Each structure stands twice: as C-alpha cells, then as structure tokens.
C-alpha cells in the first residue's frame, strides 16, 4: 500500500445519514472545486471511500452524524466502534438545523463534533436534481468546505513528515 496517499474513510453512523453525499462533496472540495470537470479521488494524493472499508486501513475517518435523536440511538454502536477504532476520527454533524437541541446531543455523544453542515432545504436538492447540476452550483456547502481544508492541513503535515 502506498503510504504517501492519504486514505479518508467517510462513515455514516446511521443508515440514512448521507455518508455518500458527504464523501462526494468532500472529494470535490479536496479536488479544488470548479477546476476539474470530473470529480474523482486523486490516487496519487488521496482516496475517499464511503461506508464500506476497514477502519485500520484508513488514515483518517470522517464520522457523519445525523442529529435527530432516533438516528443517534440507531448509530450508537457505530459511534462506539469509531471511538475505539484506533484511527483518528473527525466528526461532521450533517443536516444541522436550529431545531436540534445541542446541549442534549452533546451530552449523549460525550463529545462535540468539530464540523457541521447546515441542513440543505429539500427545494434546493430538488432544483439541483431537476436542472441536472451539482448542488454546490446553487449553494456553498460551508461545513464540508471547512472539513476539506482541515484535511488538507493534515495531508500537508504528513507530506512534510515523509520527506
């Protein structure tokens, strides 16, 4: 395995959390948004995988959390697995919205997610689908952009260690 490639696993903690969505837009953000027509992982720099991977094979895992109480309860086992995986985990709160009781969520999780992506209005998702355009052409995905910048810093540090 080429250790110069940063392996990023994106894992949803419950079944309907949107890890594939986050992985796709994270991949786009890492690939310098807007400069390329085809958005795929750069095998020479990094590889983004969603959901099906072995924890120990990844350099960093993005744990994607849906803040709804039923989703948190459903994903409790996966949260525990990720916390005990031995691989660094960066937590992204997906579908963040004002209706979420942050105090109760943090008390349940026993940690605070480092990044959050606002809930995207369903109308915007439908408009993007109808117009056959990528979602970020309609709206910036700030949380995922910030997460990508953070991962780029991790990658840069790792490159300097390898030289």
C-alpha positions as CSV (number, residue, x, y, z in Angstrom):
1,X,0.0,0.0,0.0
2,X,1.4,3.4,-1.0
3,X,1.7,5.4,2.3
4,X,2.1,8.7,0.5
5,X,-1.7,8.5,-0.3
6,X,-4.0,9.9,2.4
7,X,-6.8,7.4,2.8
8,X,-10.0,9.1,4.0
9,X,-13.0,6.9,5.0
10,X,-16.4,8.6,5.4
11,X,-18.7,6.6,7.7
12,X,-22.3,7.4,8.5
13,X,-23.3,6.4,12.0
14,X,-26.9,5.5,11.0
15,X,-28.3,4.1,7.8
16,X,-29.8,7.2,6.3
17,X,-27.2,9.8,7.3
18,X,-25.8,10.7,3.9
19,X,-22.2,9.5,4.0
20,X,-22.2,9.1,0.2
21,X,-23.4,12.7,-0.2
22,X,-20.6,13.9,2.2
23,X,-18.0,11.7,0.6
24,X,-18.9,13.1,-2.9
25,X,-18.7,16.7,-1.9
26,X,-15.7,16.2,0.3
27,X,-14.0,14.6,-2.8
28,X,-15.0,17.6,-4.9
29,X,-13.7,20.1,-2.3
30,X,-10.3,18.3,-2.0
31,X,-10.1,18.3,-5.8
32,X,-10.1,22.1,-5.9
33,X,-13.7,22.8,-6.7
34,X,-14.6,24.2,-10.1
35,X,-11.2,23.5,-11.7
36,X,-11.9,20.0,-12.9
37,X,-14.8,18.5,-14.9
38,X,-14.6,15.0,-13.5
39,X,-14.5,14.8,-9.7
40,X,-12.8,11.6,-8.6
41,X,-10.3,10.8,-5.9
42,X,-6.7,11.5,-6.9
43,X,-5.0,8.2,-6.4
44,X,-1.6,9.9,-6.2
45,X,-2.7,12.2,-3.3
46,X,-5.7,10.9,-1.5
47,X,-8.6,8.4,-1.7
48,X,-12.1,9.0,-0.3
49,X,-14.2,6.0,0.4
50,X,-17.7,5.9,1.8
51,X,-19.1,3.4,4.3
52,X,-17.5,0.1,3.3
53,X,-13.9,0.0,4.4
54,X,-11.8,-1.5,7.2
55,X,-11.1,1.1,9.9
56,X,-7.5,0.2,10.3
57,X,-6.8,0.8,6.5
58,X,-7.7,4.5,6.8
59,X,-5.5,7.3,7.8
60,X,-8.5,9.4,9.0
61,X,-12.2,8.7,9.2
62,X,-15.0,11.3,8.9
63,X,-17.8,10.2,11.2
64,X,-21.1,11.7,9.8
65,X,-23.7,12.3,12.4
66,X,-27.4,13.0,11.8
67,X,-28.5,14.9,14.9
68,X,-32.0,13.5,15.1
69,X,-32.4,11.5,18.4
70,X,-33.7,8.4,16.6
71,X,-30.6,8.5,14.3
72,X,-28.2,9.0,17.2
73,X,-29.8,6.0,19.0
74,X,-29.7,3.9,15.8
75,X,-26.0,4.8,15.3
76,X,-24.8,4.2,18.9
77,X,-22.9,1.0,18.1
78,X,-21.1,2.6,15.1
79,X,-20.2,5.7,17.2
80,X,-18.6,3.3,19.8
81,X,-16.8,1.4,17.1
82,X,-15.3,4.5,15.6
83,X,-14.2,5.9,19.0
84,X,-12.5,2.6,19.7
85,X,-11.1,2.0,16.2
86,X,-7.6,3.3,16.9
87,X,-7.9,5.5,13.7
88,X,-8.3,9.3,14.1
89,X,-11.9,10.4,13.6
90,X,-13.2,13.8,12.6
91,X,-16.9,14.3,13.3
92,X,-19.2,16.1,11.0
93,X,-22.7,17.0,12.1
94,X,-24.8,16.7,8.9
95,X,-28.2,18.2,8.5
96,X,-27.5,20.7,11.3
97,X,-30.6,22.8,11.9
98,X,-32.0,25.2,14.6
99,X,-34.4,22.6,15.8
100,X,-31.6,20.4,17.2
101,X,-31.1,20.6,21.0
102,X,-27.3,20.9,21.0
103,X,-27.0,20.5,24.8
104,X,-28.8,17.2,24.8
105,X,-27.0,16.0,21.7
106,X,-23.5,16.8,23.2
107,X,-24.5,15.2,26.5
108,X,-25.5,12.0,24.6
109,X,-22.4,11.9,22.4
110,X,-19.9,12.9,25.2
111,X,-18.0,15.0,22.6
112,X,-18.6,17.9,20.3
113,X,-18.5,17.4,16.5
114,X,-15.6,19.5,15.0
115,X,-17.6,20.5,11.9
116,X,-21.2,20.9,10.9
117,X,-23.0,21.1,7.6
118,X,-26.3,23.0,7.6
119,X,-29.4,21.2,6.5
120,X,-30.0,21.8,2.8
121,X,-33.5,22.7,2.0
122,X,-35.3,20.0,0.1
123,X,-36.4,22.5,-2.5
124,X,-32.7,23.2,-3.3
125,X,-32.0,19.5,-3.6
126,X,-34.9,19.0,-6.0
127,X,-33.9,22.1,-8.1
128,X,-30.4,20.7,-8.5
129,X,-31.7,17.3,-9.5
130,X,-34.3,18.8,-11.9
131,X,-31.7,21.1,-13.5
132,X,-29.0,18.3,-13.6
133,X,-26.5,20.5,-11.8
134,X,-24.2,19.8,-8.9
135,X,-25.7,21.1,-5.7
136,X,-22.9,23.5,-4.9
137,X,-23.6,25.4,-8.1
138,X,-26.7,26.6,-6.2
139,X,-25.3,26.9,-2.7
140,X,-21.9,26.7,-1.0
141,X,-21.5,23.7,1.4
142,X,-19.5,25.6,4.0
143,X,-19.2,22.7,6.5
144,X,-17.8,20.3,4.0
145,X,-15.5,23.0,2.6
146,X,-14.1,23.7,6.1
147,X,-13.7,20.0,6.7
148,X,-11.8,19.6,3.3
149,X,-9.4,22.5,4.3
150,X,-8.8,20.8,7.7
151,X,-7.9,17.5,5.9
152,X,-5.6,19.3,3.5
153,X,-3.7,20.6,6.5
154,X,-3.4,17.0,7.9
155,X,-2.2,15.9,4.4
156,X,0.3,18.7,4.2
157,X,1.8,17.8,7.6
158,X,2.0,14.2,6.6
159,X,3.8,15.0,3.3
160,X,6.4,17.0,5.2
161,X,7.0,14.0,7.6
162,X,7.6,11.7,4.6
163,X,10.4,13.8,3.1
